[in-house]
């Protein structure tokens, strides 16, 4: 049975460092090119982890446009997180506190559903 879409939440808007925006739609993370057209959807059941990214693991081009976010005083305002999927896809997201919390909650809800189905 498919879960209904709970609502849309913009997690990470288009910025100078990223031409993509990331939107949470129920149990799916939608990647939108320039914030307009959806180019990819990632089910939250495919997410392995979400954690803070380090300066050494981002690509040089990402670091070139987003180096400010890796300074100590900026990491507390809008840190960069890495989201790893089962298919080895890695996304780098600049999330403020509320967006990070909403994404963590959605991932947690999805993992609870997987655990109940497995039992």
C-alpha positions as CSV (number, residue, x, y, z in Angstrom):
1,X,0.0,0.0,0.0
2,X,1.3,3.4,-0.9
3,X,1.5,6.2,1.7
4,X,-0.3,9.4,0.9
5,X,1.7,12.5,0.5
6,X,1.6,14.3,3.8
7,X,2.7,17.7,2.5
8,X,5.6,19.5,0.9
9,X,8.5,21.0,2.8
10,X,11.3,22.9,1.1
11,X,14.5,21.6,2.8
12,X,17.2,23.3,0.8
13,X,16.4,26.1,-1.7
14,X,18.4,26.9,-4.9
15,X,21.5,28.9,-4.0
16,X,24.8,30.1,-5.5
17,X,26.4,26.8,-4.5
18,X,23.6,24.5,-5.8
19,X,21.4,24.6,-8.8
20,X,19.1,22.0,-7.2
21,X,16.5,22.5,-4.5
22,X,15.5,19.6,-2.3
23,X,11.9,19.1,-1.2
24,X,10.4,16.6,1.2
25,X,7.1,15.1,0.0
26,X,5.8,12.6,2.5
27,X,8.2,9.7,2.3
28,X,10.1,11.0,-0.8
29,X,12.9,13.4,-1.2
30,X,12.4,15.3,-4.5
31,X,15.4,16.9,-6.3
32,X,14.3,19.9,-8.4
33,X,16.4,21.6,-11.0
34,X,16.4,25.3,-10.4
35,X,13.5,24.7,-8.0
36,X,11.1,24.1,-10.9
37,X,11.3,20.7,-12.5
38,X,11.7,17.5,-10.5
39,X,14.7,15.6,-11.9
40,X,14.9,12.8,-9.4
41,X,12.9,11.3,-6.5
42,X,14.6,9.3,-3.7
43,X,12.4,7.2,-1.4
44,X,13.4,7.7,2.2
45,X,13.5,3.9,2.6
46,X,16.7,4.1,0.4
47,X,18.5,6.5,2.9
48,X,21.3,4.9,4.9
49,X,22.3,8.0,6.9
50,X,22.2,11.7,7.3
51,X,25.2,13.4,9.0
52,X,27.4,16.5,9.0
53,X,29.7,16.7,6.0
54,X,33.4,17.4,6.4
55,X,35.4,19.7,4.2
56,X,37.4,16.7,2.9
57,X,34.5,14.7,1.5
58,X,32.8,17.3,-0.6
59,X,33.8,17.8,-4.2
60,X,36.2,20.7,-5.0
61,X,33.6,22.5,-7.1
62,X,31.1,22.3,-4.2
63,X,33.7,23.6,-1.8
64,X,34.5,26.4,-4.1
65,X,31.0,27.8,-4.0
66,X,30.1,26.8,-0.4
67,X,33.4,27.3,1.5
68,X,31.7,29.8,3.9
69,X,29.4,27.0,5.2
70,X,32.5,25.1,6.4
71,X,33.8,27.9,8.6
72,X,33.3,27.2,12.3
73,X,30.9,30.1,12.9
74,X,28.8,29.3,9.9
75,X,28.5,25.6,10.7
76,X,26.2,26.4,13.6
77,X,23.9,28.6,11.4
78,X,23.5,26.5,8.3
79,X,25.7,23.4,8.2
80,X,26.2,21.1,5.3
81,X,24.9,17.6,5.7
82,X,25.7,14.5,3.6
83,X,22.8,12.1,2.8
84,X,23.9,8.6,1.7
85,X,21.5,6.2,-0.1
86,X,21.7,2.5,-0.5
87,X,22.7,3.0,-4.2
88,X,25.8,4.9,-3.2
89,X,24.4,8.3,-4.2
90,X,25.6,11.1,-1.9
91,X,23.8,14.4,-1.7
92,X,25.1,17.5,0.1
93,X,22.4,19.6,1.6
94,X,22.6,23.0,3.5
95,X,20.0,22.6,6.2
96,X,19.0,25.0,8.9
97,X,17.8,23.5,12.2
98,X,14.1,23.2,11.4
99,X,14.7,21.5,7.9
100,X,17.3,19.1,9.5
101,X,14.7,18.2,12.2
102,X,11.9,17.6,9.6
103,X,14.2,15.4,7.5
104,X,15.4,13.4,10.5
105,X,11.8,12.9,11.6
106,X,10.7,11.7,8.1
107,X,13.7,9.3,7.9
108,X,12.8,8.0,11.4
109,X,9.2,7.4,10.5
110,X,10.2,5.5,7.4
111,X,12.7,3.3,9.3
112,X,10.0,2.5,11.8
113,X,7.7,1.3,9.0
114,X,10.5,-0.9,7.6
115,X,11.1,-2.4,11.0
116,X,7.4,-3.2,11.5
117,X,7.2,-4.9,8.0
118,X,10.3,-7.0,8.8
119,X,8.9,-8.3,12.1
